Amino acid sequence: MILWLRSLGRGGLDFFERLGRGNLFALQALAGIPSVLMKPMLLVAQLYSVGVLSVQIIVVSGLTVGMVLGLQMYNTLTDFGASQSLGPVVALSLVRELGPVLAALLFSGRAGSALTAEIGLMKATEQLSGMEMMAVDPIKRVIAPRLLAGIISMPLLAAMFSAVGILGSYFVGVGLLGVDSGAFWSQMQSKVDFYQDIYNGFIKSMVFGIVATWIAVFEGYDAVPTTEGVSRATTRTVVHTAFAVLGSDFVLTALMFGEK
Amino acid sequence: MVSKHGLEIWVGLFVAAGLAALLMLAMKVSNMSAFADDQGYRVQARFENIGGLKIRSPVSMAGVRVGRVADIAFDAKTYEAVVTLRIAEKYNTLPKDTSASIFTAGVLGENYVGLEAGAQDSYLKDGDTIKLTQSAVVLENLIGQFLFNKAQEGKAPEGKK
């Protein structure tokens, strides 16, 4: 019994210690962001590996999600003779929820895990300690550019996801199933509000970008510097990002769309 | 590894594509493009019942959208709904005795305000009030009336006996 309590206590202490380390780490990394702006090439390189290389999976998934949404919604909506509402239904669900959330989950799978593995291996091969020896701050040089690149890329990727998704549902709805093209767009425009829906979706994706990249770089920086440690850290990145994104999504949705 | 120039070009393309997607969402998907016709003159109309009318519902005349509902308030003295309509500046030749009614698009569609031109020579100006109004048709009331009439019909033959 005592042993059980002790292990519970140790687990709790470990958890809070890690949380505290993570927050301190985030503050340090944020403080390093101004120095990144002085060296934009570092940021451009990271934007390439974090942002540009994620475009493919984001666009393909966005297209298929939009097409499937269009197909499924159409079947249900025709039952009520409301197939004209296909546009607003697809646009709202993509812009408000699916765009930011799915893009963040894909982003953590594609870019977050790569960040963790990269930083973890840098730590395991003692490149980070090497930098410190040469009086280069690894947080400013390695972490901050990656964090900033993630925060910039994520909203752009989410916007692409939603836009491509809407185009996908347009192809299926208007091209294959015969919804009226004018009704598709005009209904969408009358139902989707810029501030209420698109702006809030943008804020959501920005928050997810911060959360996902922060978890990814922290897991890498905090990884046990062995092969197994890095592999565990990579797994943890994806799992924890999924939890954090879905949890914060609920909170954000409740704050943004809860009360009317 | 991509060269430095290639890197910058790809990142530039990426940022441009992201911004283009945002722009498309703003212009094509949302009502951002409709913001421009937010200017216009305001006219008030009083209704006994506005049904499901909401702020930003369309105001149309002869089926063409000429404005939007800008504000909905309740007058606690007369127990009427005060609806402020914002009508685009280019349609400033509506007669003073124009009448406003609340219609429903389709059976379950959204409510909108329909205007019907009168015959007077003077035109509606900013701050005017539309006198002739017709309330929304509330489906529940209609059903209630219908059921009541049915019940009356059912009773009548019995009364004859």
Contacts between the chains, C-beta under 8 A, distances in Angstrom:
chain1	res1	chain2	res2	distance
A	41	B	4	7.5
A	44	B	7	5.9
A	44	B	8	5.8
A	44	B	11	5.2
A	45	B	7	6.3
A	47	B	11	4.6
A	47	B	14	6.9
A	47	B	15	7.7
A	48	B	2	7.0
A	48	B	7	5.1
A	48	B	10	5.7
A	48	B	11	5.3
A	48	B	14	7.8
A	51	B	11	7.0
A	51	B	14	5.0
A	51	B	15	7.9
A	51	B	18	8.0
A	52	B	10	4.7
A	52	B	11	6.1
A	52	B	13	7.5
A	52	B	14	4.5
A	55	B	14	6.2
A	55	B	17	7.1
A	80	B	108	8.0
A	82	B	108	7.7
A	91	B	29	5.2
A	95	B	25	6.5
A	95	B	29	7.0
A	152	B	15	8.0
A	153	B	14	7.7
A	153	B	18	7.9
A	155	B	18	7.4
A	155	B	22	7.9
A	156	B	14	7.0
A	156	B	15	6.6
A	156	B	17	7.6
A	156	B	18	2.6
A	156	B	19	7.1
A	156	B	21	7.3
A	156	B	22	7.5
A	157	B	18	6.9
A	159	B	18	5.7
A	159	B	21	4.1
A	159	B	22	4.4
A	159	B	25	6.1
A	160	B	17	6.3
A	160	B	18	5.9
A	160	B	21	4.4
A	162	B	21	7.2
A	162	B	25	6.0
A	163	B	20	7.9
A	163	B	21	3.8
A	163	B	22	7.9
A	163	B	24	5.0
A	163	B	25	5.8
A	163	B	29	8.0
A	164	B	21	7.4
A	166	B	25	7.9
A	166	B	29	6.2
A	185	B	28	6.9
A	188	B	29	5.6
A	189	B	28	7.7
A	189	B	29	6.9
A	189	B	30	6.7
A	189	B	31	5.2
A	189	B	33	7.3
A	189	B	34	6.8
A	190	B	31	6.5
A	190	B	58	7.5
A	192	B	29	5.3
A	192	B	30	4.5
A	192	B	31	6.8
A	193	B	30	6.2
A	193	B	31	6.2
A	194	B	26	6.0
A	194	B	30	4.2
A	194	B	31	6.4
A	194	B	32	4.5
A	194	B	35	7.7
A	197	B	30	6.5
A	198	B	22	8.0
A	198	B	25	5.2
A	198	B	26	6.1
A	198	B	29	7.2
A	198	B	30	5.1
A	198	B	32	7.9
A	202	B	22	7.3
